[in-house]
């Protein structure tokens, strides 16, 4: 591999790492950024015992390493080239180890983590193939462009912390079907075993108590396959809904640590549901079909995962704050008045 090619790989991989590490740090530290992805295990990876070293999240070390390697790539001095080689090879070893941990120990994949780890591997390969007896070309304008790109990557990664999680998107018909004239509708898509859905439930409970009867609230259950007890809990909710105990059942499910079939049936009995009707509902093919249909459209409508929440036509991914919800409700009310609905 030629020197220019090695430089391009080293700098490009470093820039990708500098962009993604702040995003991973935000996901590790900020509750409002957290979701349970539908197809991946980001939460499992980012909250595992391997996610910190000496109490410091791994993305912090990643940012420092990528920044140091990028800085070394800008120097023509032999000392810095040697340091770059050592750092890149070490980063590659750590990247390989973290990929091994995700696949074979945690049995889960975080896509952003995997990209960062692959960037570390790319650094190691480029450093290993770096022609040791070739001088680094000095191109002033090119170097300035790379420095500008590194600053832009870092600023973007850090600024992503303040990007709103409120999104204006096309509203699925499964959501707009619940709208009623003259009233703002809040549609919540949940998995009762999702920890962030539970965090959102606590916020929504306080928020809805504050709002009184001003909102039309709808809950849709979408149990993710990676949560082993989620489908049993979703069945229990639908069967509670069938006996006009939806709110009581949802609160019991959110509060419970035992969402097994037996645990859910005990909750139903405690709420006074007819045991015969409950069992018939749980075993009904129509219940399974309803859950499958929910997951089918939720997979497309909520690409980031759960919790997923609509305030009229505005979607929230993750756990919004009460202030975010108040602002969304106010904006929705103004839009409804303007449209005459």
ABEGO torsion letter per residue (X at the ends): XBAAAAAAAAAAAAAAAAAAAAAAAAAAABAAABBBBAABAAAAAAABAAABBGGBBAAAAAAAAAAAAAAAAABABAAAAAAAAAAAAAAAAAAAAAAAAAAAAAGBBBAAAAAAAAAAAAAAAAAAABBAABBBBBBAAAAAAAAAAAAAAAAAAAAAAABBABBBBBBBAAAAAABBBGBBBBBBBBBAABAAAAAAAAAAAAAAAAAEAABBBBBBBBBBAABAAAAAAAAAAAAAAAAGAAAAAAAAAAABABABAAAAAAAAAAAGBBAAAAAAAAABAAAAAAAAAAAAAAAAABAAEOBBBBBEABBBBEBBBAAAAAAAAAAAAAAAAAAGX
